[in-house]
Amino acid sequence: MNIADKLKSNIVVIPVVASIVVGSFTGIKYVLNLTNTINSNKEAMFILQDKINEQNEVIKKSNQDISNIYGVIETSKSIMEIMGGQLSDLEWEVRDLSR
């Protein structure tokens, strides 16, 4: 049996083996690309998580500032009511003095 006879008897097997080899390399390349994508997405997620944590800190500080401002406003209202009452009392005292 020479080489030509072996090729004729295995003519169907050669393309099948070639396609299996090419398919295997393509599959391995796909898995490697997918692994690289997953790793780069992990890094992006860590960066985004850090940014979210920073923004949460900014929000907490903003909420504290808003609470402080609200306290100042409430204190100012109380002072204005007290001063209004004192001004009313002074008006009555001035009226009494002018009689």
Backbone as numpy.savetxt, mean C-alpha at the origin, in Angstrom:
# Nx Ny Nz CAx CAy CAz Cx Cy Cz
21.66 -54.35 -41.07 20.83 -53.19 -41.07 21.72 -51.95 -41.07
21.47 -51.12 -42.00 22.29 -49.90 -42.04 21.51 -48.72 -41.46
22.11 -47.56 -41.49 21.53 -46.37 -40.87 20.23 -45.96 -41.57
20.17 -46.09 -42.86 18.97 -45.71 -43.61 17.78 -46.55 -43.18
17.99 -47.82 -42.96 16.90 -48.69 -42.53 16.42 -48.33 -41.11
17.36 -48.00 -40.25 16.99 -47.59 -38.88 16.20 -46.28 -38.90
16.60 -45.32 -39.75 15.87 -44.05 -39.85 14.46 -44.27 -40.38
14.33 -45.20 -41.37 13.00 -45.47 -41.93 12.10 -46.11 -40.89
12.63 -46.99 -40.09 11.79 -47.67 -39.10 11.45 -46.75 -37.92
12.28 -45.75 -37.65 12.05 -44.83 -36.52 11.67 -43.42 -36.98
11.13 -43.30 -38.17 10.81 -41.98 -38.71 9.76 -41.25 -37.87
8.89 -41.96 -37.22 7.87 -41.34 -36.38 8.44 -41.01 -35.01
9.36 -41.78 -34.52 9.90 -41.59 -33.18 10.78 -40.35 -33.10
11.53 -40.06 -34.14 12.47 -38.92 -34.11 11.75 -37.59 -33.88
10.66 -37.24 -34.60 9.98 -35.98 -34.31 9.34 -35.95 -32.92
8.88 -37.10 -32.45 8.29 -37.15 -31.11 9.35 -36.86 -30.06
10.50 -37.46 -30.17 11.59 -37.22 -29.23 12.04 -35.77 -29.31
12.15 -35.24 -30.52 12.56 -33.85 -30.69 11.54 -32.90 -30.05
10.26 -33.17 -30.24 9.25 -32.29 -29.65 9.24 -32.41 -28.13
9.50 -33.59 -27.58 9.58 -33.75 -26.13 10.76 -32.96 -25.57
11.90 -33.03 -26.26 13.08 -32.28 -25.80 12.82 -30.78 -25.86
12.26 -30.31 -26.98 11.98 -28.87 -27.11 10.93 -28.45 -26.10
9.90 -29.27 -25.92 8.87 -28.95 -24.93 9.42 -28.88 -23.52
10.34 -29.77 -23.21 10.96 -29.75 -21.88 11.74 -28.47 -21.66
12.54 -28.08 -22.65 13.31 -26.83 -22.52 12.39 -25.62 -22.42
11.30 -25.63 -23.19 10.35 -24.53 -23.13 9.69 -24.48 -21.75
9.33 -25.63 -21.23 8.71 -25.68 -19.89 9.66 -25.19 -18.82
10.91 -25.61 -18.89 11.91 -25.15 -17.91 12.10 -23.65 -18.00
12.16 -23.12 -19.22 12.31 -21.68 -19.41 11.11 -20.94 -18.83
9.91 -21.47 -19.04 8.70 -20.85 -18.51 8.72 -20.83 -16.98
9.11 -21.93 -16.37 9.17 -22.01 -14.91 10.20 -21.04 -14.36
11.34 -20.92 -15.02 12.37 -19.98 -14.56 11.88 -18.54 -14.67
11.22 -18.21 -15.79 10.67 -16.87 -15.94 9.60 -16.59 -14.88
8.78 -17.58 -14.62 7.74 -17.43 -13.60 8.35 -17.23 -12.21
9.41 -17.95 -11.91 10.11 -17.80 -10.63 10.71 -16.40 -10.52
11.31 -15.91 -11.58 11.87 -14.55 -11.57 10.77 -13.52 -11.36
9.63 -13.72 -12.00 8.51 -12.79 -11.83 8.01 -12.80 -10.39
7.90 -13.99 -9.81 7.45 -14.09 -8.42 8.43 -13.39 -7.49
9.71 -13.58 -7.71 10.71 -12.93 -6.84 10.67 -11.42 -6.97
10.53 -10.92 -8.20 10.47 -9.46 -8.37 9.18 -8.91 -7.77
8.08 -9.66 -7.85 6.84 -9.21 -7.23 6.93 -9.22 -5.71
7.68 -10.17 -5.15 7.89 -10.18 -3.71 8.60 -8.91 -3.27
9.64 -8.53 -4.01 10.37 -7.31 -3.68 9.46 -6.09 -3.78
8.64 -6.06 -4.82 7.72 -4.93 -4.98 6.71 -4.90 -3.84
6.26 -6.06 -3.38 5.32 -6.11 -2.27 5.96 -5.61 -0.98
7.22 -5.96 -0.75 7.90 -5.47 0.44 8.04 -3.94 0.40
8.36 -3.41 -0.77 8.48 -1.96 -0.92 7.13 -1.29 -0.66
6.07 -1.86 -1.24 4.73 -1.30 -1.03 4.31 -1.40 0.44
4.65 -2.49 1.10 4.31 -2.64 2.51 5.02 -1.58 3.35
6.28 -1.30 3.02 7.00 -0.24 3.73 6.33 1.11 3.52
5.93 1.38 2.28 5.25 2.65 2.00 3.92 2.74 2.73
3.19 1.63 2.81 1.92 1.62 3.54 2.17 1.89 5.02
3.20 1.28 5.58 3.52 1.52 6.99 3.88 2.99 7.23
4.64 3.58 6.31 4.99 5.00 6.44 3.73 5.86 6.38
2.83 5.56 5.47 1.61 6.34 5.34 0.71 6.16 6.57
0.70 4.97 7.15 -0.08 4.75 8.37 0.46 5.61 9.50
1.77 5.76 9.58 2.37 6.63 10.60 1.97 8.09 10.37
1.97 8.50 9.10 1.57 9.87 8.77 0.11 10.09 9.15
-0.73 9.10 8.89 -2.16 9.21 9.22 -2.33 9.29 10.74
-1.58 8.47 11.49 -1.68 8.52 12.95 -1.29 9.91 13.47
-0.20 10.46 12.93 0.23 11.80 13.35 -0.81 12.84 12.99
-1.40 12.71 11.81 -2.44 13.65 11.39 -3.65 13.56 12.31
-4.03 12.36 12.69 -5.16 12.20 13.61 -4.86 12.82 14.97
-3.61 12.68 15.43 -3.23 13.32 16.69 -3.29 14.83 16.57
-2.81 15.36 15.44 -2.86 16.81 15.23 -4.30 17.30 15.18
-5.17 16.53 14.53 -6.59 16.92 14.46 -7.20 16.91 15.85
-6.85 15.91 16.65 -7.36 15.86 18.03 -6.89 17.07 18.83
-5.62 17.43 18.65 -5.10 18.61 19.36 -5.82 19.88 18.91
-6.04 20.00 17.63 -6.74 21.19 17.11 -8.16 21.23 17.65
-8.84 20.08 17.68 -10.20 20.02 18.21 -10.21 20.45 19.68
-9.20 20.00 20.44 -9.11 20.41 21.84 -8.92 21.91 21.99
-8.08 22.49 21.12 -7.86 23.94 21.17 -9.16 24.67 20.84
-9.88 24.18 19.86 -11.15 24.82 19.48 -12.15 24.76 20.63
-12.26 23.61 21.27 -13.19 23.48 22.38 -12.79 24.39 23.55
-11.48 24.47 23.82 -11.00 25.36 24.88 -11.31 26.81 24.53
-11.11 27.16 23.27 -11.38 28.53 22.83 -12.86 28.86 22.98
-13.72 27.91 22.67 -15.17 28.13 22.83 -15.50 28.39 24.30
-14.91 27.59 25.17 -15.17 27.77 26.60 -14.69 29.14 27.07
-13.51 29.52 26.63 -12.97 30.84 27.01 -13.87 31.96 26.49
-14.33 31.81 25.25 -15.20 32.84 24.67 -16.51 32.94 25.45
-17.07 31.82 25.91 -18.30 31.86 26.71 -18.04 32.54 28.04
-16.91 32.21 28.66 -16.57 32.84 29.95 -16.38 34.34 29.75
-15.64 34.71 28.70 -15.39 36.13 28.45 -16.68 36.85 28.10
-17.58 36.19 27.39 -18.88 36.80 27.08 -19.67 37.07 28.34
-19.65 36.11 29.27 -20.34 36.29 30.54 -19.72 37.42 31.35
-18.39 37.47 31.37 -17.70 38.54 32.11 -17.99 39.90 31.48
-18.05 39.96 30.16 -18.35 41.21 29.48 -19.76 41.67 29.80
-20.68 40.74 29.86 -22.06 41.09 30.23 -22.11 41.63 31.65
-21.36 41.00 32.56 -21.32 41.49 33.94 -20.73 42.89 34.00
-19.67 43.14 33.22 -19.06 44.46 33.20 -20.01 45.51 32.64
-20.80 45.14 31.66 -21.79 46.07 31.11 -22.78 46.50 32.19
-23.21 45.52 32.98 -24.15 45.85 34.06 -23.49 46.72 35.12
-22.23 46.47 35.42 -21.52 47.30 36.39 -21.35 48.73 35.87
-21.05 48.88 34.58 -20.92 50.20 34.01 -22.25 50.93 34.06
-23.34 50.24 33.79 -24.66 50.86 33.85 -24.98 51.31 35.28
-24.60 50.44 36.25 -24.85 50.81 37.64 -24.04 52.03 38.03
-22.81 52.14 37.56 -21.96 53.28 37.90 -22.44 54.55 37.25
-23.02 54.43 36.07 -23.45 55.65 35.39 -24.77 56.18 35.94
-25.44 55.57 36.82 -26.70 56.06 37.39 -26.47 57.02 38.47
